[in-house]
Amino acid sequence: MRAHPISPVTEPMQYRAIGVVRGHYVPSDPAQPTRGVIRTADGTELEAVVLGRLLTLMRRHLDLELPHLWVVYPRSRDENQLHLQMVGVWEPSTLAAADVLAAADALPAADALAAADVLVEGEEPAAVEAALPSDDLAEGDDYFSVRGELIYTRPETGDLVVKVRQLPRADGSRPVPFKLQLRGEVPLEHLRHFVALDLRRQGQQLCLESCEVVAPLAQRGTRGGKGRRGGAGGGGGGERGERRGTDRRPSEADKGRGPGPARSHGQAVSRPSR
């Protein structure tokens, strides 16, 4: 079995967003315990949903009156509001080895976020129990690992946005990439690069502790074809708007007419009567 709830990275450009949060899970409705909040020691209430086989594990083995170290996928739904998808719990000392973590195999296989399974297929529970890992992680509580494309950074305000892509589903459809709003300072030159971030939850935000810039990402062509200029949106502007109605070249019909009567701005020009 693995000694950590978060699977190791297998490829340099592997997208993922996963972490651990310790707290009490409180369902919004006891009859429907799939939605609720995680109440942490700092008093924060984190909106959460329960996914996969974790719900069965919670009902059979966990005392929800006690805090637990939950394995979660983070999402950004509203500004300054962290949303968590709960996929597992890390508590080797309490749970049987086969149920140490509710692996996300009940979720669509297309989920690119690494499922934090700890039981190696084929191992007997009795053999695993002899070497159960510690309940405490070296990274500590509230640790998150986010790997994806840096699409926005503003060092002066500490705002970051990372796009995380997901693998195709079993039916061949492609899930829409999601964006995570984070806090930290990453220089502008790393924009549009693949980054690996270590973060720590503080309240409702994930704050940067370390950043590894893995590689630049190839950019797709600009929407609208080559040579399109001017600002997007805003009803015009840019060079195209400035040239409109100025420096019109005379047509062939104009050349044969000769000079017409002078016309001043705002004044009508009288024409001779026949």
C-alpha atoms as one frame of an Amber mdcrd trajectory, in Angstrom:
protein
   0.000   0.000   0.000   1.051   3.598  -0.479   2.255   5.609   2.482   0.544
   8.785   1.309  -3.033   9.708   0.355  -1.922  11.649  -2.736  -0.572   9.554
  -5.596   2.913  10.455  -6.860   3.253  12.303 -10.150   4.000   9.932 -13.040
   4.501  12.469 -15.868   6.057  15.955 -15.920   2.946  17.504 -17.521   0.391
  15.694 -15.380  -2.577  17.891 -14.538  -4.175  17.581 -11.116  -5.673  19.420
  -8.159  -5.906  17.515  -4.880  -5.325  18.112  -1.197  -6.169  17.249   2.405
  -8.317  19.121   4.936  -8.854  18.200   8.577 -12.213  18.944  10.147 -15.713
  17.822  11.109 -18.011  16.990   8.220 -21.542  18.264   8.904 -24.245  17.215
   6.384 -26.750  19.858   5.360 -29.494  17.242   5.683 -28.934  14.092   7.806
 -31.222  12.194   5.441 -29.103  13.218   2.435 -25.502  13.330   3.721 -23.854
  13.876   0.341 -23.791  17.678   0.778 -22.616  19.705   3.719 -19.649  21.602
   5.125 -16.291  20.742   6.631 -15.752  22.740   9.836 -12.056  23.242  10.458
 -10.152  24.089  13.631  -9.769  27.721  12.516 -13.555  28.129  12.399 -13.889
  28.038   8.606 -16.853  26.256   7.038 -15.925  24.783   3.657 -18.712  23.835
   1.269 -18.320  20.150   0.349 -19.908  17.220  -1.477 -19.201  13.511  -0.927
 -18.222  11.469  -3.992 -17.631   7.815  -4.776 -17.473   5.090  -2.139 -16.574
   7.505   0.622 -20.219   7.781   1.695 -20.374   4.043   2.461 -17.109   4.245
   4.363 -18.391   7.168   6.424 -21.565   5.346   7.392 -19.791   2.133   8.392
 -16.564   3.232  10.022 -16.354   6.941  10.838 -17.595   8.908  13.808 -18.631
  12.219  12.281 -18.569  13.853  15.688 -14.757  13.681  15.444 -12.478  15.534
  13.016 -10.912  13.547  10.181  -8.305  14.211   7.511 -10.323  14.331   4.305
  -8.866  13.864   0.824 -10.493  16.433  -1.455 -10.535  17.929  -4.932 -10.704
  21.764  -4.818 -12.937  23.897  -7.022 -13.515  27.653  -7.289 -17.242  28.353
  -7.602 -17.567  31.877  -6.243 -14.964  34.527  -5.472 -13.306  33.846  -2.118
 -15.377  30.685  -1.728 -13.639  27.311  -1.785 -15.682  24.268  -2.809 -14.416
  20.752  -2.019 -15.251  17.381  -3.541 -14.580  14.743  -0.875 -13.142  11.498
  -2.282 -11.387   9.884   0.674 -10.204   9.961   4.254  -6.689   9.336   5.561
  -6.806   7.524   8.879  -4.778   4.269   8.838  -4.945   3.835  12.608  -8.743
   3.694  12.595  -9.777   2.050   9.375  -9.153  -1.457   8.107  -6.362  -1.561
   5.546  -8.712  -2.264   2.673 -10.749   0.819   3.576  -7.989   3.261   4.482
  -9.062   5.474   1.615 -12.200   5.424  -0.511 -10.496   5.331  -3.895 -12.220
   7.319  -6.603 -12.823   4.259  -8.791 -16.550   4.892  -8.526 -15.975   8.225
 -10.254 -15.666   8.589 -14.048 -12.333   7.180 -15.150 -11.812  10.348 -17.137
 -11.167  12.438 -14.058  -7.599  13.637 -14.585  -7.181  14.361 -10.911  -5.196
  11.518  -9.384  -7.336   9.165  -7.322  -5.653   8.883  -3.951  -5.852   5.115
  -3.581  -3.625   3.522  -0.954  -4.368  -0.174  -1.309  -2.256  -1.808  -3.996
  -4.262  -4.266  -6.060  -3.527  -7.861  -5.083  -2.237  -7.150  -1.588  -3.902
  -8.950   1.290  -5.308  -6.715   4.045  -3.526  -8.747   6.740  -0.190  -8.126
   5.076  -0.953  -4.442   4.702  -2.010  -3.915   8.312   1.460  -4.863   9.518
   2.901  -1.721   7.985   0.198   0.893   8.255   1.515   4.409   7.625   1.161
   7.262  10.079  -1.997   9.332  10.349   0.160  12.462  10.129   1.544  13.653
   6.800   4.946  15.239   6.309   3.276  18.110   4.411   0.885  18.748   7.302
  -2.837  19.479   7.247  -4.437  21.718   4.600  -1.807  20.842   1.984  -2.788
  21.030  -1.705  -1.025  20.092  -4.938  -2.146  21.907  -8.097  -0.584  21.247
 -11.513  -1.785  23.031 -14.634  -1.506  26.024 -16.961  -0.911  29.439 -15.430
  -3.417  31.613 -17.303  -3.438  34.677 -15.033  -0.989  36.227 -12.606  -0.885
  39.649 -10.998   2.073  39.776  -8.607   1.170  43.192  -7.176  -2.148  41.869
  -5.839  -1.164  38.219  -5.357  -3.861  36.850  -7.688  -3.323  33.624  -9.641
  -5.524  31.513 -11.897  -4.529  28.017 -13.025  -6.388  25.964 -15.632  -6.597
  22.227 -14.974  -7.497  19.861 -17.816  -9.180  16.483 -17.407  -8.831  13.246
 -19.336 -11.599  12.105 -21.709 -14.428  10.126 -20.169 -15.103   6.477 -20.927
 -17.634   7.457 -23.614 -15.021   9.586 -25.393 -16.430  12.976 -24.379 -14.037
  15.577 -23.032 -14.813  17.328 -19.735 -14.491  21.087 -19.766 -11.247  22.283
 -18.089 -11.786  24.100 -14.819 -10.023  27.115 -13.345  -8.767  27.564  -9.802
  -8.426  30.994  -8.216  -5.333  30.977  -5.999  -3.248  33.395  -3.970   0.476
  33.993  -4.455   3.125  35.809  -6.444   4.355  34.308  -9.727   6.236  36.558
 -12.218   4.507  37.527 -15.464   7.127  35.773 -17.579   5.723  32.436 -16.417
   2.298  33.146 -17.894   1.125  30.342 -20.241   3.557  27.898 -18.645   2.790
  24.572 -17.011   3.381  25.004 -13.292   3.423  22.682 -10.280   2.243  24.480
  -7.142   2.385  23.508  -3.485  -0.295  25.393  -1.561  -1.703  25.729   1.941
  -5.318  26.436   2.742  -5.870  29.637   4.703  -9.547  30.218   5.377 -11.368
  30.008   2.061  -8.249  30.460  -0.056  -5.364  28.318  -1.290  -2.090  30.201
  -0.782   1.143  29.508  -2.615   4.093  28.008  -0.736   6.303  26.926  -3.650
   6.159  26.990  -7.454   7.970  24.893 -10.044   7.794  26.127 -13.642   7.823
  22.924 -15.691   7.654  24.085 -19.330   6.039  26.630 -21.686   2.807  25.548
 -23.351   2.130  25.874 -27.064  -0.558  28.440 -27.776  -3.404  28.025 -30.219
  -4.048  30.542 -33.014  -5.900  33.761 -32.244  -9.625  33.456 -32.687 -10.779
  35.287 -35.825  -7.794  34.566 -38.077  -4.432  36.175 -38.646  -3.961  39.897
 -38.732  -6.956  40.783 -36.637  -6.146  43.899 -34.711  -7.802  46.221 -32.264
  -9.226  45.604 -28.831 -11.627  42.738 -28.257 -15.084  43.922 -27.305 -15.876
  47.458 -26.281 -17.546  48.331 -29.592 -14.465  49.080 -31.688 -11.297  51.026
 -31.108  -7.751  50.376 -32.201  -6.347  51.109 -35.660  -9.377  49.904 -37.568
 -11.649  52.342 -35.765  -9.261  55.271 -36.181  -8.928  54.874 -39.982 -12.623
  54.582 -40.626 -13.880  57.515 -42.760 -10.429  59.109 -43.345  -7.989  59.217
 -46.282 -10.482  57.836 -48.843  -8.845  57.391 -52.225 -10.766  58.838 -55.221
 -12.556  56.333 -57.464 -12.358  56.337 -61.265 -15.727  58.096 -61.431 -14.459
  60.844 -59.153 -11.448  61.547 -61.340 -13.568  62.637 -64.313 -15.830  64.996
 -62.465 -13.356  67.711 -61.726 -13.417  69.889 -58.664 -16.872  70.579 -57.268
 -18.036  73.582 -55.333 -16.320  74.112 -52.033 -18.299  72.996 -49.056 -17.589
  74.231 -45.585 -18.572  72.350 -42.504 -22.111  73.035 -41.353 -23.008  75.278
 -44.390 -25.177  74.505 -47.412 -23.783  75.233 -50.882 -26.055  77.051 -53.275
 -26.281  75.740 -56.824 -26.873  78.034 -59.854 -30.398  78.001 -61.276 -30.951
  77.085 -64.894
